[in-house]
């Protein structure tokens, strides 16, 4: 059947011009709420369903001619409840809107008993004849319908009843004589232009001739008996019109409503084409190189392929997939590739591939916690009516990129009402940088109900992108090497990476790998290239990347043939140094973004911003426009951003310390292996232990830079760039130390902020502070983790909220230091050796109690997390509560007992008997003389804590 329809041109995909002839109609959603057309229908038919209820007002089969029905009623069963009847009604709806692909699917998936039912065959032939007679469709579609009738006539599979054969011949006879368009079929064309009328008349004649040829071919193979029967039949029915009146004139109001639905399939196909074209262009330009990433689960060392894991997620019942990874790990690239794959598989009739993939860059959406999907669809060109139709009828795969860059703290799944009645139906994939999540990060990603305070871990999955292994690096290089991009071979790149061990540490990250591959040819003749002991840092890769980018931009602008004022501005930039001007613009822009819109990498500039800080960078001044074009910026309409978030981080670091501005006074040091490694690169500094100068001048520009404007401690990429600068440039280390020293005397906020930033950078740079005098320094919030402070004097220092995780503090002096809320890292892991049913802190925070499955309760000291007491019991401890003074604990158990305990000595004070079932909850009264318990026996009891009475 499918082959027949494809051969005869009924498949809509092969017919030019059909899409413009009909209005889009979503048969899956249209029919999905109605009953199935019958037993045995499966596969692609699933979801099409029956349309019986919508056709009560549609013309009945008897409209085709009472005479013929009378002749056949004894042979055929015209029970309207039969499968064949409902199938014909489904076919009517599809013909109404020109959905011939669905027309084919429906016929192909019908049960054989339905296909061979003479009544169904009769009705199908009638509908094929109507298609052929209707000038709405193009000639190829109409001829295809005629050919299909011929196939049915001669195909033994259909086992046609003799009356159906006669009916087929009668239809073809009518079509062959249809040289002039009939009024009921062509009324819509009367207002057409003369040319359109002429074209239609020509098409009608072409179809009539085709029908005549088909009729003659069938008659040529007819038996004498069939010919006699046909002649008799034609004599009796020569004046009968085999076609029904126009269905559209008798359609039910519900059908009319659906025919007037907003067109969504057309815009969806355009969106698909646009998204695929964007990705195709990026591939041609070499913007994106994709190597399938590997990943691991949180706190797991097991590595797995990420793509199959995501594909499995898309087919199971889970709703949210969190993708974590460091900056440059390839999260965005993976999401873009996923979007392309989903669009290529997109089939709205498929259970899994029918979801609409929607890639959303979260920082570009205003308030993404509210109507995220609707806002993105609006950005893609859908109007309000189309958005509503999509919300009501379709499902989505939301691919949300850049949660960490969108300044969000809300659960986007919950706040957007996904998968609740009346809400969007969707699965969500969402990405976030690993360094941007806290210990309770699952709370902002796990699906929850608005009225449910707890998450639903069974609907949540996560993965962290793993660093590139050797095989992935090799595959990336193979894709990177192209004649137009580099003269180096794959072998030469591989050899260089092996020759310089430090490079292998850097290229585990796809973005840094790309920068490295760009850097190597330019540096091939440098002295370091043959010295495997010299280390290359990530900040040097970015230095080279920006230099090369600006150089290419300069050449491109020169070749553009600039004119007038633009040419003059370009000449002025060249006189002052084009690259220098570009780097200054980069630093100033990054600093302004960092200061005025922290954590937001996208700048939105509109005419109303002419008096804001944005005007300096995005105004209409020709020189600024040239610099914007020269930098690695993506500018689209009113929004601009760097091509990668790490470029912004690099610009901020460069605004704090630019080696080019300090060449005259700076001496580089050669890195060597340090006692304790930093995160990326390591070295030791003998000059740290040299005798210090009595006075180290404070560099005011450093305080005026981003270093003194806000804390950068959480900006790990910025810290890492600056740590690498500190490792290489002694003068920068001196300035950082000077700020720390200054904090002893000055308590201005900018000095404290700068000092905390400075010592964090130095610790990350592997600077040891052994035996140093740091008395009275003010570094609240600094990160000293893994720092070396043995025998260091920190008396009177302000260490509030300082991170001291894994810090070396042997013999350090901390007398008088303010250590409020100091963080020592991961707390002890308690193992009570029985299932925990409940737990609570004491009001004074000094103790912590847990109720256990074995009937006991255990009390721990929070300062040391040592177990203080075990409170023995019988039934499982369901609940417990402290008194306001933290000196009493009351427990409730499954055996109905309530017990009061002394926290100081662990002794049992009193048992409270009264509940006949499990004790479910306990609360102390504010004045502490009483407490209340609730039980599963349906009672709430108020107890006197002193007497044990109710």
VEXNU-108397 format. One line per field, with one value per residue (C-alpha): x, y, z; residue in one letter. Coordinates in steps of 0.5 Angstrom, whole numbers, plus 500, padded with zeros to 3 digits. Layout:
<sites>
c1 = c(X,...);
c2 = c(Y,...);
c3 = c(Z,...);
type = c(A,...);
</sites>
This chain:
<sites>
c1 = c(500,505,509,503,502,509,509,502,505,500,505,505,513,514,509,511,506,502,504,502,495,493,493,497,493,496,492,496,493,486,485,489,483,478,477,481,478,478,482,489,491,498,504,504,496,497,495,491,485,478,474,467,465,467,463,455,454,458,455,453,455,448,449,453,447,441,440,447,446,439,443,448,445,444,451,455,454,453,453,456,459,464,471,471,466,470,476,473,471,478,480,475,479,486,483,480,487,491,495,496,502,497,492,497,499,492,490,497,496,488,487,486,479,477,482,478,471,467,464,471,473,467,468,476,475,470,475,480,475,474,481,482,476,478,482,485,490,496,495,500,496,490,493,496,489,487,493,492,484,487,492,487,483,488,491,489,491,485,480,475,468,465,460,467,470,464,464,471,470,464,468,473,468,466,473,474,468,470,473,470,470,464,461,460,468,471,466,473,476,471,474,481,485,484,491,489,483,486,491,486,482,488,490,483,483,490,487,481,485,489,483,481,487,487,479,481,487,483,477,483,484,476,473,467,462,465,464,457,456,459,454,448,451,452,445,442,447,448,446,449,454,459,462,459,458,464,465,467,460,457,463,461,463,468,472,471,475,480,481,482,487,494,499,504,508,510,514,516,519,522,525,528,531,534,537,540,543,546,550,552,555,559,561,564,567,570,567,565,569,565,568,563,564,565,562,562,556,558,563,564,570,567,567,561,559,555,550,547,546,542,538,536,534,530,526,525,520,525,524,531,538,543,550,556,563,568,569,570,569,564,557,555,558,554,548,548,550,544,539,541,541,534,532,534,530,524,517,511,508,513,513,520,522,516,518,520,527,528,535,535,541,538,542,539,532,529,527,527,524,517,514,521,518,514,519,524,518,517,524,524,518,512,506,501,496,502,505,498,497,504,503,496,498,505,511,518,525,528,536,537,544,548,544,550,551,543,544,539,537,531,528,527,523,518,517,515,510,513,508,503,496,495,503,508,509,517,523,529,536,540,548,551,559,561,565,558,554,553,553,545,545,540,535,535,535,531,523,518,511,509,506,511,517,521,525,523,530,527,525,532,539,546,553,559,563,570,576,579,583,588,583,579,585,587,580,580,586,584,578,582,587,585,589,585,587,594,600,601,600,596,603,606,601,601,609,609,604,608,614,612,609,605,601,598,595,592,589,584,579,576,577,584,586,583,587,593,593,592,598,603,605,606,611,614,621,621,626,621,619,625,625,621,622,619,612,606,600,593,593,599,594,589,594,596,589,587,594,592,585,586,592,587,581,586,588,580,579,584,582,574,576,573,571,570,570,571,577,580,578,581,588,587,587,593,597,596,597,591,593,594,587,584,586,585,578,577,580,575,569,570,571,565,561,564,562,556,552,556,555,551,556,551,550,543,544,538,537,535,542,545,547,549,556,554,554,562,562,556,555,555,562,566,572,568,564,571,574,567,568,575,574,572,565,558,553,546,541,541,545,553,557,564,564,566,565,572,574,570,574,581,579,577,584,588,584,587,594,597,604,605,604,609,615,619,619,618,623,620,622,623,618,620,617,614,613,605,602,597,590,593,601,606,613,617,619,626,625,619,624,629,630,624,624,623,617,613,609,602,600,594,592,591,586,582,582,576,581,578,571,568,570,573,574,568,571,575,577,579,583,587,589,592,595,599,601,603,607,611,612,615,612,605,607,610,603,599,603,603,595,595,600,596,590,593,592,586,579,576,572,575,582,579,576,582,586,582,582,590,592,587,591,597,595,593,599,603,606,608,607,611,613,611,608,600,598,592,591,583,582,574,572,578,580,586,584,591,595,601,601,606,608,605,603,595,594,588,587,580,579,571,568,575,576,581,580,586,590,597,597,602,604,601,599,591,590,585,583,576,574,567,564,570,570,574,571,567,564,565,560,556,555,550,550,542,537,536,528,529,534,534,539,539,537,544,547,551,548,545,541,538,532,534,530,533,529,535,537,544,547,553,557,557,564,567,562,563,558,556,550,546,539,536,529,524,520,523,524,519,520,524,525,529,527,528,534,537,537,532,530,523,523,517,517,513,511,507,512,514,520,524,531,537,542,547,548,544,539,532,527,520,516,509,504,498,498,495,499,505,507,508,510,513,513,515,511,515,515,518,513,509,510,505,505,501,499,497,491,488,490,494,496,499,504,506,514,515,509,509,501,496);
c2 = c(500,505,503,505,511,513,511,515,522,522,523,530,531,529,534,541,547,543,546,553,550,548,551,547,542,538,531,528,533,534,527,525,526,522,515,510,508,500,494,492,499,501,504,510,510,511,518,519,516,517,523,520,525,531,529,529,535,533,530,522,517,517,524,520,518,514,509,506,505,502,497,495,496,488,487,492,493,501,501,507,504,500,501,502,508,511,510,514,520,520,520,526,530,529,531,537,540,536,532,526,524,522,520,514,513,511,507,503,502,499,492,488,486,494,495,489,491,493,499,502,501,504,510,510,510,516,520,519,521,527,529,528,532,538,544,546,541,541,536,531,530,529,524,520,519,517,512,509,508,504,500,498,496,491,489,482,484,489,483,488,486,487,493,497,495,498,504,505,505,510,515,515,515,522,524,523,527,533,538,544,545,544,550,546,544,551,556,559,560,564,570,568,572,571,567,563,561,559,555,551,550,547,543,540,538,535,531,529,526,522,519,517,514,510,508,505,501,498,496,493,488,487,481,480,479,486,490,487,489,496,498,496,500,506,506,506,511,515,522,520,525,520,526,529,536,540,538,544,547,542,541,542,548,544,542,549,551,547,549,556,554,558,555,552,547,552,557,550,548,555,555,548,550,556,553,547,553,556,550,548,555,555,548,551,557,552,556,549,543,537,531,527,528,524,525,522,522,527,524,518,516,512,515,514,517,523,522,515,517,523,519,515,520,523,516,515,518,523,530,534,533,537,538,541,542,547,553,551,544,544,544,549,546,539,543,545,539,536,541,539,532,532,537,532,526,531,527,530,523,520,519,521,525,529,533,540,542,549,551,557,561,563,570,572,571,577,573,566,564,566,564,562,558,563,568,564,562,570,571,566,569,566,570,570,565,560,560,558,553,550,550,547,541,540,537,540,538,545,545,551,553,558,558,560,566,568,570,565,562,559,553,554,547,549,557,555,550,545,539,541,542,548,548,547,539,539,535,540,539,545,547,550,551,547,552,556,551,550,544,544,545,540,544,549,543,538,537,540,541,548,546,540,543,537,535,529,525,520,525,528,526,529,529,532,533,529,532,530,524,522,519,525,530,526,526,534,535,531,535,542,541,543,547,554,554,551,549,544,536,532,529,535,537,531,531,538,536,530,535,540,536,543,543,536,539,545,541,537,543,543,551,551,546,550,556,552,549,556,558,553,555,562,560,554,558,561,559,555,550,546,546,541,544,551,551,554,557,558,566,566,562,567,573,570,569,576,578,574,576,583,582,579,584,589,586,585,592,594,590,593,599,604,611,618,618,611,611,617,613,607,611,614,608,605,611,610,602,598,592,597,600,594,591,597,597,590,591,597,594,587,592,596,590,586,593,595,588,583,575,578,576,580,587,590,597,601,608,609,607,613,616,610,607,603,609,609,602,601,608,610,613,610,609,605,601,599,596,592,589,588,584,577,580,577,583,581,587,590,585,584,578,575,569,565,567,566,572,576,573,574,582,583,579,584,590,588,587,588,585,590,596,594,591,597,595,588,582,575,569,562,557,551,545,548,544,544,545,550,548,548,550,550,553,556,562,563,571,570,568,574,579,584,591,596,599,596,602,601,601,605,603,596,599,602,596,591,588,593,594,587,580,576,570,566,568,562,563,570,568,563,568,572,567,565,572,572,566,569,577,579,586,583,579,585,589,584,583,591,591,585,590,596,592,592,600,601,599,602,597,597,595,589,587,588,584,578,578,579,573,569,570,569,562,560,562,557,563,560,565,560,564,571,577,577,580,585,583,584,579,577,572,570,563,560,553,549,555,554,558,554,558,564,570,571,575,580,578,579,572,572,567,565,558,554,548,543,549,548,552,548,553,558,564,566,569,574,573,574,567,568,563,560,554,548,544,538,536,529,524,521,513,512,504,504,508,515,517,524,529,536,542,544,552,554,550,546,539,535,529,524,519,511,505,501,505,509,517,519,526,529,535,540,543,536,532,527,523,525,520,514,515,508,506,501,503,506,514,518,525,529,536,540,545,552,552,546,542,537,533,529,523,520,513,508,504,510,512,519,520,526,526,531,533,534,527,523,521,519,524,521,517,520,514,516,515,508,508,511,518,522,529,533,541,544,550,557,557,550,548,544,540,537,531,528,521,516,514,521,525,531,531,537,535,538,537,537,532,528,529,531);
c3 = c(500,502,495,491,495,494,486,485,488,494,499,501,501,494,491,490,492,496,503,500,498,505,512,517,521,527,526,532,537,533,534,540,545,541,541,537,530,532,534,531,529,531,530,526,527,534,536,530,533,530,529,529,534,530,524,526,522,516,510,511,506,503,500,494,491,494,488,489,496,495,490,495,502,502,500,505,512,513,521,522,528,524,524,516,517,522,518,512,517,519,511,510,515,512,505,508,510,505,509,504,508,514,509,507,514,516,510,511,518,518,520,513,515,515,508,505,507,500,504,506,499,496,500,499,491,492,496,491,486,489,490,483,481,486,482,489,489,483,477,480,486,482,477,483,486,479,479,486,484,478,483,487,481,479,486,488,495,495,493,490,490,483,485,488,481,477,482,480,473,474,478,472,467,470,471,464,462,467,462,465,472,476,480,487,486,484,487,490,484,481,483,481,476,468,468,474,471,465,468,472,466,463,469,469,462,463,469,465,459,464,467,460,459,466,464,457,460,465,460,456,461,463,462,457,463,467,461,460,468,467,461,465,471,467,464,470,473,468,471,478,481,484,488,495,496,498,505,508,507,512,517,524,528,532,525,523,529,528,521,524,528,528,523,528,523,518,523,526,520,519,526,524,518,521,527,522,518,523,526,518,517,524,522,515,518,523,529,533,533,536,540,543,551,556,563,570,576,582,587,582,578,573,566,561,554,555,549,550,557,555,550,555,559,553,553,561,566,569,568,569,567,570,566,570,568,568,564,557,558,552,555,550,544,547,547,540,538,541,539,531,533,536,530,525,528,529,527,531,530,534,542,543,537,537,542,540,541,544,545,550,552,559,560,554,557,562,568,566,572,569,562,560,554,552,552,548,542,542,541,535,532,534,536,542,538,536,543,546,541,542,550,549,544,544,548,548,550,553,553,557,557,562,569,572,568,568,576,578,584,583,581,573,573,578,577,570,572,567,567,571,569,564,564,559,558,557,559,561,560,564,564,570,571,577,581,581,585,593,597,596,589,588,591,585,580,582,580,585,586,588,594,596,600,598,591,587,586,582,576,577,573,573,570,570,563,564,562,555,555,550,545,545,544,538,535,536,533,527,526,527,522,515,510,511,518,519,515,521,521,526,527,528,533,537,537,540,546,548,548,552,558,561,555,556,563,559,553,558,556,549,549,552,547,541,544,544,537,535,539,537,530,532,537,534,533,540,545,549,544,545,552,556,562,561,563,559,562,560,561,556,551,552,551,544,542,543,540,534,534,534,528,524,525,523,517,515,517,512,506,507,504,509,507,510,518,519,515,519,526,523,522,529,532,528,530,537,536,534,538,544,543,542,549,553,550,552,559,560,557,562,568,566,566,572,576,573,572,576,573,567,561,556,555,553,549,547,545,552,555,552,559,562,562,556,551,552,549,545,542,535,535,529,533,538,533,530,536,537,531,532,539,540,541,538,537,535,535,542,545,546,549,548,544,551,558,559,555,560,566,562,561,568,570,565,568,575,572,565,564,558,562,567,562,565,572,571,571,569,573,571,574,577,581,588,594,594,587,585,581,574,574,580,581,587,589,592,593,597,603,601,606,605,604,610,606,600,596,595,588,588,581,584,589,583,579,580,585,590,588,589,592,586,590,587,580,580,573,574,580,576,571,576,580,574,573,580,579,573,575,582,582,582,588,591,590,592,599,600,600,605,609,608,611,618,618,614,615,609,605,599,602,606,599,596,601,601,594,594,599,595,589,592,596,589,586,591,595,602,608,613,619,617,621,619,625,625,617,615,610,611,606,603,601,604,602,602,604,608,614,619,625,622,626,625,632,632,624,622,619,619,614,611,608,612,608,608,611,614,621,625,631,628,633,632,639,639,631,629,627,626,621,619,614,615,609,610,616,620,617,623,623,628,625,625,620,622,622,625,627,630,633,640,640,642,637,641,640,635,636,632,633,630,628,633,639,641,640,640,642,639,641,634,636,635,633,638,641,648,650,647,650,650,648,645,639,633,635,630,633,638,640,645,650,649,654,650,657,655,650,649,644,641,639,635,641,643,649,650,654,657,658,661,656,661,663,659,664,663,667,666,661,659,658,654,646,644,637,634,636,630,632,638,640,646,649,649,656,657,662,657,651,646,642,636,635,630,635,633,639,641,648,652,658,664,663,671,673,667,667,661);
type = c(X,X,X,X,X,X,X,X,X,X,X,X,X,X,X,X,X,X,X,X,X,X,X,X,X,X,X,X,X,X,X,X,X,X,X,X,X,X,X,X,X,X,X,X,X,X,X,X,X,X,X,X,X,X,X,X,X,X,X,X,X,X,X,X,X,X,X,X,X,X,X,X,X,X,X,X,X,X,X,X,X,X,X,X,X,X,X,X,X,X,X,X,X,X,X,X,X,X,X,X,X,X,X,X,X,X,X,X,X,X,X,X,X,X,X,X,X,X,X,X,X,X,X,X,X,X,X,X,X,X,X,X,X,X,X,X,X,X,X,X,X,X,X,X,X,X,X,X,X,X,X,X,X,X,X,X,X,X,X,X,X,X,X,X,X,X,X,X,X,X,X,X,X,X,X,X,X,X,X,X,X,X,X,X,X,X,X,X,X,X,X,X,X,X,X,X,X,X,X,X,X,X,X,X,X,X,X,X,X,X,X,X,X,X,X,X,X,X,X,X,X,X,X,X,X,X,X,X,X,X,X,X,X,X,X,X,X,X,X,X,X,X,X,X,X,X,X,X,X,X,X,X,X,X,X,X,X,X,X,X,X,X,X,X,X,X,X,X,X,X,X,X,X,X,X,X,X,X,X,X,X,X,X,X,X,X,X,X,X,X,X,X,X,X,X,X,X,X,X,X,X,X,X,X,X,X,X,X,X,X,X,X,X,X,X,X,X,X,X,X,X,X,X,X,X,X,X,X,X,X,X,X,X,X,X,X,X,X,X,X,X,X,X,X,X,X,X,X,X,X,X,X,X,X,X,X,X,X,X,X,X,X,X,X,X,X,X,X,X,X,X,X,X,X,X,X,X,X,X,X,X,X,X,X,X,X,X,X,X,X,X,X,X,X,X,X,X,X,X,X,X,X,X,X,X,X,X,X,X,X,X,X,X,X,X,X,X,X,X,X,X,X,X,X,X,X,X,X,X,X,X,X,X,X,X,X,X,X,X,X,X,X,X,X,X,X,X,X,X,X,X,X,X,X,X,X,X,X,X,X,X,X,X,X,X,X,X,X,X,X,X,X,X,X,X,X,X,X,X,X,X,X,X,X,X,X,X,X,X,X,X,X,X,X,X,X,X,X,X,X,X,X,X,X,X,X,X,X,X,X,X,X,X,X,X,X,X,X,X,X,X,X,X,X,X,X,X,X,X,X,X,X,X,X,X,X,X,X,X,X,X,X,X,X,X,X,X,X,X,X,X,X,X,X,X,X,X,X,X,X,X,X,X,X,X,X,X,X,X,X,X,X,X,X,X,X,X,X,X,X,X,X,X,X,X,X,X,X,X,X,X,X,X,X,X,X,X,X,X,X,X,X,X,X,X,X,X,X,X,X,X,X,X,X,X,X,X,X,X,X,X,X,X,X,X,X,X,X,X,X,X,X,X,X,X,X,X,X,X,X,X,X,X,X,X,X,X,X,X,X,X,X,X,X,X,X,X,X,X,X,X,X,X,X,X,X,X,X,X,X,X,X,X,X,X,X,X,X,X,X,X,X,X,X,X,X,X,X,X,X,X,X,X,X,X,X,X,X,X,X,X,X,X,X,X,X,X,X,X,X,X,X,X,X,X,X,X,X,X,X,X,X,X,X,X,X,X,X,X,X,X,X,X,X,X,X,X,X,X,X,X,X,X,X,X,X,X,X,X,X,X,X,X,X,X,X,X,X,X,X,X,X,X,X,X,X,X,X,X,X,X,X,X,X,X,X,X,X,X,X,X,X,X,X,X,X,X,X,X,X,X,X,X,X,X,X,X,X,X,X,X,X,X,X,X,X,X,X,X,X,X,X,X,X,X,X,X,X,X,X,X,X,X,X,X,X,X,X,X,X,X,X,X,X,X,X,X,X,X,X,X,X,X,X,X,X,X,X,X,X,X,X,X,X,X,X,X,X,X,X,X,X,X,X,X,X,X,X,X,X,X,X,X,X,X,X,X,X,X,X,X,X,X,X,X,X,X,X,X,X,X,X,X,X,X,X,X,X,X,X,X,X,X,X,X,X,X,X,X,X,X,X,X,X,X,X,X,X,X,X,X,X,X,X,X,X,X,X,X,X,X,X,X,X,X,X,X,X,X,X,X,X,X,X,X,X,X,X,X,X);
</sites>
